[in-house]
Amino acid sequence: MRAGEYVVMTSKGPERAQTNLAGPPRGEAPLRIELAELLGGRREAIIVHNGADYRLRVTANGKLILTK
């Protein structure tokens, strides 16, 4: 990701969202993404799930907060 770009993650419909809630299929590892890569140098991102916006924010102490 280049400077100035941002990431918006979306689900691919209710059927896919339900599958994701149960975890990855047997024998398949969950998707692993480095936070620095996801945020691209920023301290927060908006994640869209089932049409709702969620804010993922890194605090001053380096903790993660996800709010609707």
PyMOL Python script that loads the backbone (N, CA, C, O; Angstrom):
from pymol import cmd

cmd.read_pdbstr("""\
ATOM      1  N   MET A   1       0.839  -1.175   0.000  1.00  0.00           N
ATOM      2  CA  MET A   1       0.000   0.000   0.000  1.00  0.00           C
ATOM      3  C   MET A   1       0.886   1.241   0.000  1.00  0.00           C
ATOM      4  O   MET A   1       1.891   1.284   0.709  1.00  0.00           O
ATOM      5  N   ARG A   2       0.528   2.226  -0.773  1.00  0.00           N
ATOM      6  CA  ARG A   2       1.296   3.458  -0.857  1.00  0.00           C
ATOM      7  C   ARG A   2       0.779   4.508   0.114  1.00  0.00           C
ATOM      8  O   ARG A   2      -0.362   4.449   0.572  1.00  0.00           O
ATOM      9  N   ALA A   3       1.639   5.466   0.416  1.00  0.00           N
ATOM     10  CA  ALA A   3       1.240   6.567   1.306  1.00  0.00           C
ATOM     11  C   ALA A   3       0.035   7.280   0.704  1.00  0.00           C
ATOM     12  O   ALA A   3      -0.041   7.473  -0.509  1.00  0.00           O
ATOM     13  N   GLY A   4      -0.891   7.664   1.548  1.00  0.00           N
ATOM     14  CA  GLY A   4      -2.075   8.375   1.091  1.00  0.00           C
ATOM     15  C   GLY A   4      -3.255   7.458   0.784  1.00  0.00           C
ATOM     16  O   GLY A   4      -4.379   7.936   0.633  1.00  0.00           O
ATOM     17  N   GLU A   5      -3.017   6.131   0.688  1.00  0.00           N
ATOM     18  CA  GLU A   5      -4.106   5.201   0.447  1.00  0.00           C
ATOM     19  C   GLU A   5      -4.665   4.713   1.777  1.00  0.00           C
ATOM     20  O   GLU A   5      -3.996   4.790   2.807  1.00  0.00           O
ATOM     21  N   TYR A   6      -5.888   4.215   1.745  1.00  0.00           N
ATOM     22  CA  TYR A   6      -6.467   3.647   2.954  1.00  0.00           C
ATOM     23  C   TYR A   6      -7.188   2.361   2.605  1.00  0.00           C
ATOM     24  O   TYR A   6      -7.423   2.074   1.431  1.00  0.00           O
ATOM     25  N   VAL A   7      -7.531   1.603   3.598  1.00  0.00           N
ATOM     26  CA  VAL A   7      -8.155   0.302   3.397  1.00  0.00           C
ATOM     27  C   VAL A   7      -9.566   0.328   3.945  1.00  0.00           C
ATOM     28  O   VAL A   7      -9.796   0.770   5.070  1.00  0.00           O
ATOM     29  N   VAL A   8     -10.503  -0.143   3.154  1.00  0.00           N
ATOM     30  CA  VAL A   8     -11.862  -0.389   3.621  1.00  0.00           C
ATOM     31  C   VAL A   8     -12.130  -1.854   3.355  1.00  0.00           C
ATOM     32  O   VAL A   8     -12.075  -2.298   2.209  1.00  0.00           O
ATOM     33  N   MET A   9     -12.426  -2.624   4.421  1.00  0.00           N
ATOM     34  CA  MET A   9     -12.681  -4.044   4.269  1.00  0.00           C
ATOM     35  C   MET A   9     -14.183  -4.273   4.312  1.00  0.00           C
ATOM     36  O   MET A   9     -14.880  -3.696   5.147  1.00  0.00           O
ATOM     37  N   THR A  10     -14.680  -5.112   3.417  1.00  0.00           N
ATOM     38  CA  THR A  10     -16.105  -5.408   3.388  1.00  0.00           C
ATOM     39  C   THR A  10     -16.322  -6.916   3.378  1.00  0.00           C
ATOM     40  O   THR A  10     -15.459  -7.673   2.934  1.00  0.00           O
ATOM     41  N   SER A  11     -17.472  -7.343   3.866  1.00  0.00           N
ATOM     42  CA  SER A  11     -17.841  -8.752   3.731  1.00  0.00           C
ATOM     43  C   SER A  11     -18.465  -8.919   2.360  1.00  0.00           C
ATOM     44  O   SER A  11     -18.792  -7.935   1.698  1.00  0.00           O
ATOM     45  N   LYS A  12     -18.628 -10.143   1.937  1.00  0.00           N
ATOM     46  CA  LYS A  12     -19.185 -10.399   0.611  1.00  0.00           C
ATOM     47  C   LYS A  12     -20.592 -10.972   0.712  1.00  0.00           C
ATOM     48  O   LYS A  12     -20.941 -11.914   0.001  1.00  0.00           O
ATOM     49  N   GLY A  13     -21.390 -10.400   1.597  1.00  0.00           N
ATOM     50  CA  GLY A  13     -22.775 -10.819   1.731  1.00  0.00           C
ATOM     51  C   GLY A  13     -23.011 -11.618   2.996  1.00  0.00           C
ATOM     52  O   GLY A  13     -22.060 -12.085   3.621  1.00  0.00           O
ATOM     53  N   PRO A  14     -24.271 -11.781   3.382  1.00  0.00           N
ATOM     54  CA  PRO A  14     -24.606 -12.449   4.633  1.00  0.00           C
ATOM     55  C   PRO A  14     -24.110 -13.890   4.707  1.00  0.00           C
ATOM     56  O   PRO A  14     -23.667 -14.335   5.766  1.00  0.00           O
ATOM     57  N   GLU A  15     -24.180 -14.634   3.585  1.00  0.00           N
ATOM     58  CA  GLU A  15     -23.745 -16.027   3.620  1.00  0.00           C
ATOM     59  C   GLU A  15     -22.260 -16.126   3.973  1.00  0.00           C
ATOM     60  O   GLU A  15     -21.867 -16.959   4.791  1.00  0.00           O
ATOM     61  N   ARG A  16     -21.457 -15.297   3.372  1.00  0.00           N
ATOM     62  CA  ARG A  16     -20.013 -15.312   3.636  1.00  0.00           C
ATOM     63  C   ARG A  16     -19.725 -14.858   5.064  1.00  0.00           C
ATOM     64  O   ARG A  16     -18.850 -15.416   5.726  1.00  0.00           O
ATOM     65  N   ALA A  17     -20.451 -13.856   5.542  1.00  0.00           N
ATOM     66  CA  ALA A  17     -20.226 -13.363   6.900  1.00  0.00           C
ATOM     67  C   ALA A  17     -20.504 -14.459   7.917  1.00  0.00           C
ATOM     68  O   ALA A  17     -19.758 -14.599   8.886  1.00  0.00           O
ATOM     69  N   GLN A  18     -21.555 -15.233   7.720  1.00  0.00           N
ATOM     70  CA  GLN A  18     -21.872 -16.318   8.640  1.00  0.00           C
ATOM     71  C   GLN A  18     -20.766 -17.367   8.642  1.00  0.00           C
ATOM     72  O   GLN A  18     -20.394 -17.876   9.699  1.00  0.00           O
ATOM     73  N   THR A  19     -20.239 -17.692   7.464  1.00  0.00           N
ATOM     74  CA  THR A  19     -19.149 -18.657   7.369  1.00  0.00           C
ATOM     75  C   THR A  19     -17.926 -18.144   8.113  1.00  0.00           C
ATOM     76  O   THR A  19     -17.274 -18.909   8.824  1.00  0.00           O
ATOM     77  N   ASN A  20     -17.600 -16.858   7.962  1.00  0.00           N
ATOM     78  CA  ASN A  20     -16.430 -16.285   8.606  1.00  0.00           C
ATOM     79  C   ASN A  20     -16.556 -16.281  10.124  1.00  0.00           C
ATOM     80  O   ASN A  20     -15.550 -16.402  10.822  1.00  0.00           O
ATOM     81  N   LEU A  21     -17.781 -16.142  10.655  1.00  0.00           N
ATOM     82  CA  LEU A  21     -17.972 -16.128  12.095  1.00  0.00           C
ATOM     83  C   LEU A  21     -17.592 -17.466  12.716  1.00  0.00           C
ATOM     84  O   LEU A  21     -17.186 -17.516  13.878  1.00  0.00           O
ATOM     85  N   ALA A  22     -17.718 -18.540  11.963  1.00  0.00           N
ATOM     86  CA  ALA A  22     -17.394 -19.866  12.470  1.00  0.00           C
ATOM     87  C   ALA A  22     -15.898 -20.149  12.409  1.00  0.00           C
ATOM     88  O   ALA A  22     -15.445 -21.163  12.941  1.00  0.00           O
ATOM     89  N   GLY A  23     -15.130 -19.287  11.780  1.00  0.00           N
ATOM     90  CA  GLY A  23     -13.696 -19.499  11.650  1.00  0.00           C
ATOM     91  C   GLY A  23     -13.352 -20.104  10.302  1.00  0.00           C
ATOM     92  O   GLY A  23     -14.234 -20.370   9.486  1.00  0.00           O
ATOM     93  N   PRO A  24     -12.066 -20.318  10.074  1.00  0.00           N
ATOM     94  CA  PRO A  24     -11.638 -20.860   8.785  1.00  0.00           C
ATOM     95  C   PRO A  24     -12.037 -22.335   8.669  1.00  0.00           C
ATOM     96  O   PRO A  24     -12.251 -23.000   9.683  1.00  0.00           O
ATOM     97  N   PRO A  25     -12.136 -22.845   7.439  1.00  0.00           N
ATOM     98  CA  PRO A  25     -12.436 -24.266   7.264  1.00  0.00           C
ATOM     99  C   PRO A  25     -11.381 -25.114   7.963  1.00  0.00           C
ATOM    100  O   PRO A  25     -10.254 -24.665   8.169  1.00  0.00           O
ATOM    101  N   ARG A  26     -11.742 -26.324   8.323  1.00  0.00           N
ATOM    102  CA  ARG A  26     -10.805 -27.216   9.004  1.00  0.00           C
ATOM    103  C   ARG A  26      -9.516 -27.362   8.204  1.00  0.00           C
ATOM    104  O   ARG A  26      -9.535 -27.530   6.985  1.00  0.00           O
ATOM    105  N   GLY A  27      -8.402 -27.295   8.919  1.00  0.00           N
ATOM    106  CA  GLY A  27      -7.099 -27.457   8.279  1.00  0.00           C
ATOM    107  C   GLY A  27      -6.562 -26.195   7.633  1.00  0.00           C
ATOM    108  O   GLY A  27      -5.424 -26.184   7.164  1.00  0.00           O
ATOM    109  N   GLU A  28      -7.350 -25.133   7.594  1.00  0.00           N
ATOM    110  CA  GLU A  28      -6.916 -23.879   6.982  1.00  0.00           C
ATOM    111  C   GLU A  28      -6.651 -22.847   8.080  1.00  0.00           C
ATOM    112  O   GLU A  28      -7.504 -22.600   8.933  1.00  0.00           O
ATOM    113  N   ALA A  29      -5.466 -22.255   8.046  1.00  0.00           N
ATOM    114  CA  ALA A  29      -5.094 -21.246   9.044  1.00  0.00           C
ATOM    115  C   ALA A  29      -5.874 -19.954   8.790  1.00  0.00           C
ATOM    116  O   ALA A  29      -6.199 -19.645   7.643  1.00  0.00           O
ATOM    117  N   PRO A  30      -6.179 -19.193   9.854  1.00  0.00           N
ATOM    118  CA  PRO A  30      -6.853 -17.905   9.661  1.00  0.00           C
ATOM    119  C   PRO A  30      -5.951 -16.926   8.925  1.00  0.00           C
ATOM    120  O   PRO A  30      -4.726 -17.039   8.984  1.00  0.00           O
ATOM    121  N   LEU A  31      -6.550 -15.972   8.237  1.00  0.00           N
ATOM    122  CA  LEU A  31      -5.816 -14.934   7.537  1.00  0.00           C
ATOM    123  C   LEU A  31      -5.026 -14.115   8.543  1.00  0.00           C
ATOM    124  O   LEU A  31      -5.577 -13.688   9.557  1.00  0.00           O
ATOM    125  N   ARG A  32      -3.742 -13.888   8.281  1.00  0.00           N
ATOM    126  CA  ARG A  32      -2.880 -13.114   9.186  1.00  0.00           C
ATOM    127  C   ARG A  32      -2.392 -11.881   8.434  1.00  0.00           C
ATOM    128  O   ARG A  32      -1.772 -11.991   7.376  1.00  0.00           O
ATOM    129  N   ILE A  33      -2.680 -10.700   8.993  1.00  0.00           N
ATOM    130  CA  ILE A  33      -2.318  -9.430   8.366  1.00  0.00           C
ATOM    131  C   ILE A  33      -1.580  -8.588   9.388  1.00  0.00           C
ATOM    132  O   ILE A  33      -2.059  -8.409  10.508  1.00  0.00           O
ATOM    133  N   GLU A  34      -0.422  -8.070   9.017  1.00  0.00           N
ATOM    134  CA  GLU A  34       0.315  -7.152   9.899  1.00  0.00           C
ATOM    135  C   GLU A  34      -0.472  -5.855  10.014  1.00  0.00           C
ATOM    136  O   GLU A  34      -0.926  -5.314   9.006  1.00  0.00           O
ATOM    137  N   LEU A  35      -0.636  -5.359  11.220  1.00  0.00           N
ATOM    138  CA  LEU A  35      -1.403  -4.137  11.447  1.00  0.00           C
ATOM    139  C   LEU A  35      -0.814  -2.963  10.673  1.00  0.00           C
ATOM    140  O   LEU A  35      -1.555  -2.162  10.102  1.00  0.00           O
ATOM    141  N   ALA A  36       0.507  -2.855  10.649  1.00  0.00           N
ATOM    142  CA  ALA A  36       1.163  -1.766   9.912  1.00  0.00           C
ATOM    143  C   ALA A  36       0.783  -1.799   8.435  1.00  0.00           C
ATOM    144  O   ALA A  36       0.598  -0.752   7.814  1.00  0.00           O
ATOM    145  N   GLU A  37       0.667  -2.998   7.875  1.00  0.00           N
ATOM    146  CA  GLU A  37       0.274  -3.130   6.469  1.00  0.00           C
ATOM    147  C   GLU A  37      -1.191  -2.751   6.285  1.00  0.00           C
ATOM    148  O   GLU A  37      -1.550  -2.096   5.307  1.00  0.00           O
ATOM    149  N   LEU A  38      -2.022  -3.159   7.214  1.00  0.00           N
ATOM    150  CA  LEU A  38      -3.448  -2.855   7.141  1.00  0.00           C
ATOM    151  C   LEU A  38      -3.706  -1.356   7.246  1.00  0.00           C
ATOM    152  O   LEU A  38      -4.485  -0.800   6.472  1.00  0.00           O
ATOM    153  N   LEU A  39      -3.054  -0.708   8.198  1.00  0.00           N
ATOM    154  CA  LEU A  39      -3.301   0.714   8.442  1.00  0.00           C
ATOM    155  C   LEU A  39      -2.458   1.640   7.559  1.00  0.00           C
ATOM    156  O   LEU A  39      -2.784   2.820   7.423  1.00  0.00           O
ATOM    157  N   GLY A  40      -1.396   1.131   6.966  1.00  0.00           N
ATOM    158  CA  GLY A  40      -0.591   1.958   6.058  1.00  0.00           C
ATOM    159  C   GLY A  40       0.012   3.173   6.726  1.00  0.00           C
ATOM    160  O   GLY A  40       0.074   4.241   6.118  1.00  0.00           O
ATOM    161  N   GLY A  41       0.464   3.032   7.981  1.00  0.00           N
ATOM    162  CA  GLY A  41       1.096   4.150   8.673  1.00  0.00           C
ATOM    163  C   GLY A  41       0.134   5.044   9.441  1.00  0.00           C
ATOM    164  O   GLY A  41       0.562   5.948  10.158  1.00  0.00           O
ATOM    165  N   ARG A  42      -1.155   4.798   9.297  1.00  0.00           N
ATOM    166  CA  ARG A  42      -2.147   5.587  10.038  1.00  0.00           C
ATOM    167  C   ARG A  42      -2.422   4.942  11.392  1.00  0.00           C
ATOM    168  O   ARG A  42      -1.914   3.861  11.688  1.00  0.00           O
ATOM    169  N   ARG A  43      -3.227   5.611  12.208  1.00  0.00           N
ATOM    170  CA  ARG A  43      -3.560   5.093  13.532  1.00  0.00           C
ATOM    171  C   ARG A  43      -4.990   4.557  13.598  1.00  0.00           C
ATOM    172  O   ARG A  43      -5.416   4.039  14.630  1.00  0.00           O
ATOM    173  N   GLU A  44      -5.733   4.685  12.487  1.00  0.00           N
ATOM    174  CA  GLU A  44      -7.085   4.141  12.487  1.00  0.00           C
ATOM    175  C   GLU A  44      -7.545   3.809  11.079  1.00  0.00           C
ATOM    176  O   GLU A  44      -7.026   4.330  10.092  1.00  0.00           O
ATOM    177  N   ALA A  45      -8.541   2.919  11.013  1.00  0.00           N
ATOM    178  CA  ALA A  45      -9.147   2.521   9.739  1.00  0.00           C
ATOM    179  C   ALA A  45     -10.627   2.282   9.975  1.00  0.00           C
ATOM    180  O   ALA A  45     -11.047   1.974  11.090  1.00  0.00           O
ATOM    181  N   ILE A  46     -11.407   2.424   8.923  1.00  0.00           N
ATOM    182  CA  ILE A  46     -12.827   2.113   8.959  1.00  0.00           C
ATOM    183  C   ILE A  46     -13.000   0.750   8.297  1.00  0.00           C
ATOM    184  O   ILE A  46     -12.558   0.537   7.169  1.00  0.00           O
ATOM    185  N   ILE A  47     -13.645  -0.166   9.008  1.00  0.00           N
ATOM    186  CA  ILE A  47     -13.936  -1.500   8.489  1.00  0.00           C
ATOM    187  C   ILE A  47     -15.440  -1.577   8.291  1.00  0.00           C
ATOM    188  O   ILE A  47     -16.198  -1.285   9.215  1.00  0.00           O
ATOM    189  N   VAL A  48     -15.885  -1.966   7.101  1.00  0.00           N
ATOM    190  CA  VAL A  48     -17.306  -2.069   6.802  1.00  0.00           C
ATOM    191  C   VAL A  48     -17.705  -3.535   6.892  1.00  0.00           C
ATOM    192  O   VAL A  48     -17.134  -4.390   6.214  1.00  0.00           O
ATOM    193  N   HIS A  49     -18.697  -3.816   7.743  1.00  0.00           N
ATOM    194  CA  HIS A  49     -19.190  -5.187   7.918  1.00  0.00           C
ATOM    195  C   HIS A  49     -20.706  -5.172   7.895  1.00  0.00           C
ATOM    196  O   HIS A  49     -21.342  -4.505   8.710  1.00  0.00           O
ATOM    197  N   ASN A  50     -21.280  -5.909   6.961  1.00  0.00           N
ATOM    198  CA  ASN A  50     -22.745  -5.964   6.804  1.00  0.00           C
ATOM    199  C   ASN A  50     -23.359  -4.570   6.718  1.00  0.00           C
ATOM    200  O   ASN A  50     -24.421  -4.322   7.288  1.00  0.00           O
ATOM    201  N   GLY A  51     -22.705  -3.678   6.020  1.00  0.00           N
ATOM    202  CA  GLY A  51     -23.229  -2.329   5.805  1.00  0.00           C
ATOM    203  C   GLY A  51     -22.983  -1.353   6.941  1.00  0.00           C
ATOM    204  O   GLY A  51     -23.348  -0.184   6.823  1.00  0.00           O
ATOM    205  N   ALA A  52     -22.377  -1.792   8.038  1.00  0.00           N
ATOM    206  CA  ALA A  52     -22.104  -0.908   9.171  1.00  0.00           C
ATOM    207  C   ALA A  52     -20.609  -0.586   9.236  1.00  0.00           C
ATOM    208  O   ALA A  52     -19.766  -1.435   8.951  1.00  0.00           O
ATOM    209  N   ASP A  53     -20.298   0.653   9.616  1.00  0.00           N
ATOM    210  CA  ASP A  53     -18.909   1.083   9.760  1.00  0.00           C
ATOM    211  C   ASP A  53     -18.403   0.805  11.169  1.00  0.00           C
ATOM    212  O   ASP A  53     -19.084   1.093  12.153  1.00  0.00           O
ATOM    213  N   TYR A  54     -17.215   0.250  11.253  1.00  0.00           N
ATOM    214  CA  TYR A  54     -16.528   0.023  12.520  1.00  0.00           C
ATOM    215  C   TYR A  54     -15.184   0.720  12.445  1.00  0.00           C
ATOM    216  O   TYR A  54     -14.513   0.657  11.415  1.00  0.00           O
ATOM    217  N   ARG A  55     -14.782   1.380  13.509  1.00  0.00           N
ATOM    218  CA  ARG A  55     -13.513   2.107  13.546  1.00  0.00           C
ATOM    219  C   ARG A  55     -12.504   1.287  14.345  1.00  0.00           C
ATOM    220  O   ARG A  55     -12.727   0.983  15.517  1.00  0.00           O
ATOM    221  N   LEU A  56     -11.395   0.935  13.699  1.00  0.00           N
ATOM    222  CA  LEU A  56     -10.287   0.249  14.357  1.00  0.00           C
ATOM    223  C   LEU A  56      -9.222   1.298  14.627  1.00  0.00           C
ATOM    224  O   LEU A  56      -8.707   1.931  13.705  1.00  0.00           O
ATOM    225  N   ARG A  57      -8.894   1.476  15.917  1.00  0.00           N
ATOM    226  CA  ARG A  57      -7.988   2.553  16.304  1.00  0.00           C
ATOM    227  C   ARG A  57      -6.868   2.018  17.197  1.00  0.00           C
ATOM    228  O   ARG A  57      -7.087   1.148  18.041  1.00  0.00           O
ATOM    229  N   VAL A  58      -5.664   2.557  16.992  1.00  0.00           N
ATOM    230  CA  VAL A  58      -4.525   2.233  17.846  1.00  0.00           C
ATOM    231  C   VAL A  58      -4.406   3.344  18.885  1.00  0.00           C
ATOM    232  O   VAL A  58      -4.331   4.522  18.536  1.00  0.00           O
ATOM    233  N   THR A  59      -4.391   2.964  20.170  1.00  0.00           N
ATOM    234  CA  THR A  59      -4.298   3.965  21.236  1.00  0.00           C
ATOM    235  C   THR A  59      -2.859   4.427  21.415  1.00  0.00           C
ATOM    236  O   THR A  59      -1.940   3.880  20.805  1.00  0.00           O
ATOM    237  N   ALA A  60      -2.670   5.439  22.255  1.00  0.00           N
ATOM    238  CA  ALA A  60      -1.336   5.948  22.558  1.00  0.00           C
ATOM    239  C   ALA A  60      -0.465   4.873  23.230  1.00  0.00           C
ATOM    240  O   ALA A  60       0.762   4.917  23.144  1.00  0.00           O
ATOM    241  N   ASN A  61      -1.118   3.906  23.902  1.00  0.00           N
ATOM    242  CA  ASN A  61      -0.399   2.818  24.562  1.00  0.00           C
ATOM    243  C   ASN A  61      -0.175   1.614  23.654  1.00  0.00           C
ATOM    244  O   ASN A  61       0.354   0.593  24.093  1.00  0.00           O
ATOM    245  N   GLY A  62      -0.581   1.731  22.378  1.00  0.00           N
ATOM    246  CA  GLY A  62      -0.379   0.644  21.431  1.00  0.00           C
ATOM    247  C   GLY A  62      -1.431  -0.438  21.479  1.00  0.00           C
ATOM    248  O   GLY A  62      -1.242  -1.499  20.884  1.00  0.00           O
ATOM    249  N   LYS A  63      -2.543  -0.203  22.174  1.00  0.00           N
ATOM    250  CA  LYS A  63      -3.654  -1.165  22.229  1.00  0.00           C
ATOM    251  C   LYS A  63      -4.599  -0.910  21.054  1.00  0.00           C
ATOM    252  O   LYS A  63      -4.584   0.168  20.459  1.00  0.00           O
ATOM    253  N   LEU A  64      -5.416  -1.903  20.728  1.00  0.00           N
ATOM    254  CA  LEU A  64      -6.391  -1.769  19.657  1.00  0.00           C
ATOM    255  C   LEU A  64      -7.786  -1.616  20.224  1.00  0.00           C
ATOM    256  O   LEU A  64      -8.161  -2.302  21.175  1.00  0.00           O
ATOM    257  N   ILE A  65      -8.560  -0.706  19.633  1.00  0.00           N
ATOM    258  CA  ILE A  65      -9.951  -0.513  20.013  1.00  0.00           C
ATOM    259  C   ILE A  65     -10.792  -0.585  18.742  1.00  0.00           C
ATOM    260  O   ILE A  65     -10.500   0.091  17.756  1.00  0.00           O
ATOM    261  N   LEU A  66     -11.840  -1.410  18.773  1.00  0.00           N
ATOM    262  CA  LEU A  66     -12.774  -1.526  17.665  1.00  0.00           C
ATOM    263  C   LEU A  66     -14.120  -1.039  18.166  1.00  0.00           C
ATOM    264  O   LEU A  66     -14.673  -1.605  19.109  1.00  0.00           O
ATOM    265  N   THR A  67     -14.665   0.023  17.535  1.00  0.00           N
ATOM    266  CA  THR A  67     -15.956   0.574  17.948  1.00  0.00           C
ATOM    267  C   THR A  67     -16.878   0.677  16.752  1.00  0.00           C
ATOM    268  O   THR A  67     -16.431   0.815  15.613  1.00  0.00           O
ATOM    269  N   LYS A  68     -18.172   0.607  17.026  1.00  0.00           N
ATOM    270  CA  LYS A  68     -19.171   0.739  15.975  1.00  0.00           C
ATOM    271  C   LYS A  68     -19.554   2.183  15.818  1.00  0.00           C
ATOM    272  O   LYS A  68     -20.391   2.512  14.977  1.00  0.00           O
TER     273      LYS A  68
END
""", "prot")
cmd.dss("prot")
cmd.show_as("cartoon", "prot")
cmd.util.cbc("prot")
cmd.orient("prot")
